[in-house]
Amino acid sequence: MNMKMPEFNVKKLVKEAGTQLSRVVQLTEEKLGTSERTELDSHFENLADRADCTKNWTERMVKNAEAVLIPNPANRVEDFIFTKIEKDKPARLSNYETLGLDMIEAGGDFGQDSSYGLTLIKVGQAEQKLGVKEREFIGQSMVNFTGPLKKFLEGEMRNATRERNVLDTKRLDLDSCKNRVRKARSMIGQTTKDGISPELALDQAERDLRIAQSEFDRQADITKLVLEGINSSQASHLRYLHSFVEAQAKHFANCVDIMNSLQRDLASMRPQTPRLRINSESIDGGPPSNKTQTTTSSSISSTASLFDSSPTTNFTTSSMIRIEPTGDISVV
C-alpha cells in the first residue's frame, strides 16, 4: 500500500523558525530597554487610541444593555450558547407573564363571583399584556441596538485588531533588520569566525531591511485605513441608539396605557360608598376633612333626633327620611 507522505520544505521551516526567534529576541530586548523601537506617527497613534476607546465602551454598553433586557444571567448564558451552536433560543415566560398566570389561576380558584377573585383575574390579564409588550421591546432592542453593536465588535473591530497584530509583527521584523544592519556595520574591517565577509553580510542585511521596511509601510497604510473606518462608525451607532430610545419610549407608553386601562376597570368594579343626603346636600362616606367632620356630625345628630323615641321628639311636616335603592339615606 502506497502512502503519500506530506512534503516538508526544510529550508522554509528553518527560515520561519529563524524569523520567529528574531521576533522573540527583538521583543525581549525592547522589554529590557536594550533595543530601539520604531514609533508610529501621532495620527496613527490617535486613531489607535480612539479605536481602543470605541471597543471598550461598546463592549460595556452591549453587556449592560443585555443585563437590562435579560436580567437573569443564567438566561443570558443559555441564549449565548444557543447562538454559538446556531440553534433557536428556548421560549420562556417572562416574569410579568408568570405573575399574571398565577394571578389568573388564583382568581379562578377564589371564584369570579367574589370581588377579590375577579380583580385578581383582571390584574393577571394586565400583567400578561405587560409581559407581551416586554417581549416585543426586548426583540426590537436586540435587532436594532445590541445586535448591530455585537456584529460591529465581531466584524470590523476584530478585523482591526487582527491588522494591528500583523502590523506589530512587521514592526518587530523591521527593528530586527535594523539591528542586524547596525551589527553588520560595526563588523566592517574585522575578521568573522564563520568566514563570511562583513561587506557581504552588510549587503544582505540592508537588502532584508529594505524588504522589511516596504512590508511595514504597506501594512501601516492598510491598518490606518481600517482604523479610520472604525472611527467613522459612530454615525451608524448613533442610529442604533436612536432606535433603542424609540423602542424604549414606545414600550413604556404601552405599559402606561395598559395600567391606565386596568385602573379604569378596577374603578368600575369597586362597590359604591353609601352617601347620606341631608336637605339635598350629599355627604360621602370617605375620610372627611375637619370642615366636613363638623358638618357630618351635626347632620347625623339631626338625623338621629328624628328617630328618637322620646315623647318630646316631634317630626316637622317638612322633614322626610327616604332610603334610596342604592342604599343612600336621604333626609328631606
C-alpha positions as CSV (number, residue, x, y, z in Angstrom):
1,M,0.0,0.0,0.0
2,N,1.5,3.3,-1.1
3,M,1.1,6.2,1.2
4,K,2.0,9.7,0.2
5,M,3.9,11.4,2.9
6,P,3.4,15.2,3.2
7,E,6.3,17.0,1.7
8,F,8.2,19.4,4.0
9,N,10.2,22.3,2.8
10,V,13.1,22.2,5.3
11,K,14.5,25.5,4.2
12,K,11.1,27.2,4.6
13,L,10.7,25.7,8.1
14,V,14.2,26.8,9.1
15,K,13.6,30.3,7.8
16,E,10.3,30.6,9.6
17,A,11.8,29.3,12.8
18,G,14.6,31.9,12.5
19,T,12.1,34.7,11.9
20,Q,10.1,33.7,15.0
21,L,13.3,33.6,17.0
22,S,14.3,37.0,15.8
23,R,10.9,38.4,16.8
24,V,11.2,36.9,20.3
25,V,14.7,38.3,20.7
26,Q,13.6,41.8,19.5
27,L,10.6,41.8,21.8
28,T,12.6,40.8,24.8
29,E,15.3,43.4,24.1
30,E,12.5,46.1,23.8
31,K,11.1,45.0,27.2
32,L,14.5,45.2,28.7
33,G,15.2,48.6,27.1
34,T,18.3,47.4,25.2
35,S,16.9,47.8,21.7
36,E,15.2,50.7,19.8
37,R,11.6,50.5,18.8
38,T,10.1,52.0,15.6
39,E,7.5,54.5,16.6
40,L,4.4,55.2,14.6
41,D,3.3,58.8,13.7
42,S,1.0,60.7,16.1
43,H,-2.0,60.5,13.7
44,F,-1.8,56.7,13.7
45,E,-1.5,56.6,17.5
46,N,-4.5,58.8,17.8
47,L,-6.6,56.5,15.6
48,A,-5.4,53.5,17.6
49,D,-6.4,55.1,20.9
50,R,-9.8,56.1,19.6
51,A,-10.4,52.6,18.3
52,D,-9.5,51.1,21.7
53,C,-11.9,53.6,23.4
54,T,-14.7,52.6,21.0
55,K,-14.1,48.9,21.5
56,N,-14.0,49.2,25.3
57,W,-17.2,51.3,25.7
58,T,-19.1,49.4,23.0
59,E,-18.4,46.1,24.8
60,R,-19.6,47.6,28.1
61,M,-22.7,49.1,26.6
62,V,-23.6,45.8,25.0
63,K,-23.1,43.9,28.2
64,N,-25.1,46.3,30.3
65,A,-27.9,46.6,27.7
66,E,-28.3,42.8,27.7
67,A,-28.4,42.9,31.5
68,V,-31.3,45.3,31.3
69,L,-33.1,43.4,28.7
70,I,-32.5,39.9,30.2
71,P,-31.8,40.4,34.0
72,N,-31.3,36.7,34.6
73,P,-27.6,35.9,34.0
74,A,-28.4,32.2,33.5
75,N,-30.8,33.0,30.7
76,R,-28.2,35.2,29.1
77,V,-25.6,32.4,29.2
78,E,-28.2,30.0,27.8
79,D,-29.0,32.3,24.9
80,F,-25.3,32.8,24.2
81,I,-24.7,29.1,24.0
82,F,-27.7,28.5,21.7
83,T,-26.4,31.4,19.5
84,K,-23.0,29.9,19.2
85,I,-24.4,26.4,18.2
86,E,-26.8,28.1,15.8
87,K,-30.0,26.8,17.3
88,D,-33.2,28.6,18.2
89,K,-33.4,30.1,21.7
90,P,-35.8,28.4,24.0
91,A,-39.1,30.0,24.5
92,R,-39.6,31.1,28.1
93,L,-42.2,33.1,30.0
94,S,-41.2,36.5,31.3
95,N,-41.6,37.4,35.0
96,Y,-44.7,39.5,34.1
97,E,-46.3,36.6,32.3
98,T,-45.5,34.2,35.1
99,L,-47.0,36.5,37.7
100,G,-50.1,37.1,35.5
101,L,-50.7,33.4,35.0
102,D,-50.5,32.8,38.8
103,M,-53.0,35.6,39.4
104,I,-55.5,34.3,36.9
105,E,-55.3,30.8,38.3
106,A,-55.7,32.1,41.8
107,G,-58.7,34.2,40.8
108,G,-60.3,31.2,39.2
109,D,-59.8,29.2,42.4
110,F,-61.2,32.0,44.6
111,G,-64.2,32.4,42.3
112,Q,-65.2,35.1,39.8
113,D,-68.3,35.8,42.0
114,S,-66.0,37.3,44.6
115,S,-64.6,40.8,44.2
116,Y,-61.1,39.6,45.1
117,G,-61.1,36.7,42.6
118,L,-62.5,38.8,39.8
119,T,-59.9,41.6,40.5
120,L,-57.1,39.0,40.5
121,I,-58.1,37.8,37.1
122,K,-58.3,41.4,35.7
123,V,-54.8,42.3,37.1
124,G,-53.4,39.0,35.9
125,Q,-54.6,39.7,32.4
126,A,-52.9,43.1,32.5
127,E,-49.7,41.6,33.8
128,Q,-49.7,39.2,30.8
129,K,-50.2,42.1,28.4
130,L,-47.2,43.8,30.1
131,G,-45.2,40.6,29.5
132,V,-46.1,40.6,25.8
133,K,-45.0,44.2,25.4
134,E,-41.8,43.5,27.2
135,R,-41.1,40.6,24.9
136,E,-41.7,42.9,21.9
137,F,-39.4,45.5,23.4
138,I,-36.6,43.0,24.0
139,G,-36.8,41.7,20.5
140,Q,-36.7,45.1,18.9
141,S,-33.8,46.2,21.1
142,M,-31.8,43.1,20.2
143,V,-32.4,43.6,16.5
144,N,-31.9,47.3,16.3
145,F,-29.3,48.0,19.1
146,T,-27.4,45.2,20.8
147,G,-27.3,43.0,17.7
148,P,-25.7,45.6,15.3
149,L,-23.2,46.6,18.1
150,K,-22.2,42.9,18.6
151,K,-21.9,42.4,14.9
152,F,-19.6,45.5,14.8
153,L,-17.4,44.1,17.5
154,E,-17.2,40.7,15.9
155,G,-16.6,42.0,12.4
156,E,-15.0,45.4,11.9
157,M,-13.4,45.6,15.4
158,R,-12.0,42.1,15.2
159,N,-10.6,42.8,11.8
160,A,-8.9,46.0,13.0
161,T,-7.3,44.1,15.9
162,R,-6.0,41.5,13.5
163,E,-4.5,44.1,11.2
164,R,-2.8,45.8,14.2
165,N,-1.3,42.5,15.3
166,V,0.1,42.0,11.8
167,L,1.5,45.5,11.9
168,D,3.2,44.8,15.2
169,T,4.7,41.7,13.7
170,K,6.0,43.6,10.7
171,R,7.5,46.2,13.1
172,L,9.4,43.6,15.0
173,D,10.8,42.3,11.7
174,L,11.8,45.8,10.7
175,D,13.5,46.6,14.0
176,S,15.3,43.2,14.0
177,C,16.6,44.0,10.5
178,K,17.8,47.4,11.7
179,N,19.7,45.8,14.5
180,R,21.4,43.4,12.1
181,V,22.4,46.3,9.8
182,R,23.9,48.1,12.8
183,K,25.7,45.0,13.9
184,A,27.0,44.3,10.3
185,R,28.3,47.9,10.0
186,S,30.2,47.5,13.3
187,M,31.9,44.4,11.9
188,I,33.4,46.2,8.8
189,G,37.2,45.7,8.8
190,Q,37.0,42.8,11.3
191,T,37.6,39.1,10.7
192,T,34.5,37.0,11.2
193,K,34.6,33.5,12.7
194,D,32.3,32.0,10.1
195,G,34.4,33.2,7.3
196,I,31.6,35.4,5.8
197,S,32.8,38.8,4.5
198,P,31.5,41.7,6.6
199,E,30.7,43.6,3.4
200,L,28.6,40.7,2.2
201,A,26.8,40.4,5.5
202,L,26.0,44.1,5.4
203,D,24.7,43.9,1.9
204,Q,22.4,41.1,2.8
205,A,21.2,42.9,5.9
206,E,20.5,46.1,4.0
207,R,18.5,44.1,1.4
208,D,16.4,42.5,4.2
209,L,15.9,45.9,5.7
210,R,14.5,47.4,2.5
211,I,12.1,44.4,2.2
212,A,11.0,44.7,5.8
213,Q,10.6,48.5,5.5
214,S,8.4,48.1,2.4
215,E,6.2,45.5,4.1
216,F,5.9,47.6,7.2
217,D,4.9,50.7,5.3
218,R,2.3,48.7,3.3
219,Q,0.8,47.2,6.4
220,A,0.7,50.5,8.2
221,D,-1.3,52.0,5.4
222,I,-3.8,49.1,5.5
223,T,-4.2,49.4,9.3
224,K,-4.6,53.1,9.1
225,L,-7.5,52.7,6.6
226,V,-9.2,50.1,8.8
227,L,-8.8,52.3,11.9
228,E,-10.3,55.3,10.1
229,G,-13.3,53.1,9.2
230,I,-13.7,52.2,12.9
231,N,-13.8,55.8,14.0
232,S,-16.3,56.7,11.3
233,S,-18.7,54.0,12.6
234,Q,-20.2,56.4,15.2
235,A,-22.7,57.7,12.7
236,S,-24.3,54.2,12.4
237,H,-24.0,53.6,16.2
238,L,-26.0,56.9,16.6
239,R,-28.8,55.5,14.5
240,Y,-28.8,52.3,16.6
241,L,-29.1,54.4,19.8
242,H,-32.0,56.4,18.4
243,S,-33.8,53.1,17.5
244,F,-33.2,51.9,21.1
245,V,-34.6,55.1,22.6
246,E,-37.7,55.0,20.3
247,A,-38.4,51.3,21.2
248,Q,-38.0,52.1,24.9
249,A,-40.3,55.1,24.8
250,K,-42.9,53.1,22.8
251,H,-42.6,50.2,25.3
252,F,-43.2,52.4,28.4
253,A,-46.1,54.3,26.7
254,N,-47.8,50.9,26.0
255,C,-47.3,49.9,29.6
256,V,-48.8,53.2,30.8
257,D,-51.8,52.6,28.6
258,I,-52.3,49.1,29.9
259,M,-52.1,50.2,33.6
260,N,-54.5,53.2,33.0
261,S,-57.0,50.8,31.4
262,L,-56.6,48.5,34.3
263,Q,-57.2,51.3,36.8
264,R,-60.4,52.3,35.0
265,D,-61.6,48.7,35.0
266,L,-60.9,48.3,38.7
267,A,-62.6,51.7,39.5
268,S,-65.8,50.5,37.7
269,M,-65.7,47.2,39.7
270,R,-65.4,49.0,43.0
271,P,-68.6,49.0,45.1
272,Q,-70.1,52.5,45.7
273,T,-69.8,54.0,49.1
274,P,-73.3,54.8,50.7
275,R,-74.0,58.6,50.7
276,L,-76.0,60.5,53.3
277,R,-78.2,63.3,51.9
278,I,-79.3,66.0,54.4
279,N,-81.5,68.7,52.9
280,S,-80.3,67.9,49.4
281,E,-76.6,68.1,50.5
282,S,-74.5,65.0,49.7
283,I,-72.1,63.7,52.2
284,D,-69.6,61.0,51.2
285,G,-68.7,58.1,53.4
286,G,-65.0,58.5,52.8
287,P,-62.4,60.1,55.2
288,P,-63.7,63.7,55.8
289,S,-61.8,66.9,56.3
290,N,-62.1,68.9,59.5
291,K,-64.8,71.0,58.0
292,T,-66.7,68.0,56.7
293,Q,-66.4,66.3,60.0
294,T,-68.2,69.1,61.7
295,T,-71.0,69.2,59.1
296,T,-71.3,65.4,59.1
297,S,-71.5,65.2,62.9
298,S,-74.2,67.9,63.1
299,S,-76.1,66.3,60.3
300,I,-76.0,62.8,61.9
301,S,-77.1,64.3,65.2
302,S,-80.0,66.0,63.4
303,T,-80.9,62.7,61.7
304,A,-80.7,60.7,64.9
305,S,-83.1,63.1,66.6
306,L,-85.7,62.2,64.1
307,F,-85.5,58.5,65.2
308,D,-85.5,59.4,68.9
309,S,-88.4,57.5,70.7
310,S,-88.6,60.1,73.4
311,P,-92.1,61.7,73.7
312,T,-90.6,65.1,73.4
313,T,-89.3,64.4,69.9
314,N,-91.6,66.0,67.2
315,F,-91.4,65.5,63.4
316,T,-91.9,68.5,61.4
317,T,-94.1,68.4,58.3
318,S,-91.1,69.5,56.2
319,S,-88.8,66.6,57.3
320,M,-88.9,63.2,55.5
321,I,-86.5,60.2,55.7
322,R,-86.1,58.2,52.5
323,I,-83.9,55.1,51.8
324,E,-82.7,55.2,48.1
325,P,-82.5,51.9,46.0
326,T,-78.7,52.4,46.1
327,G,-78.6,52.3,49.9
328,D,-78.2,56.0,50.4
329,I,-80.1,57.7,53.2
330,S,-81.8,61.0,52.4
331,V,-83.4,63.4,54.8
332,V,-85.5,66.0,53.0
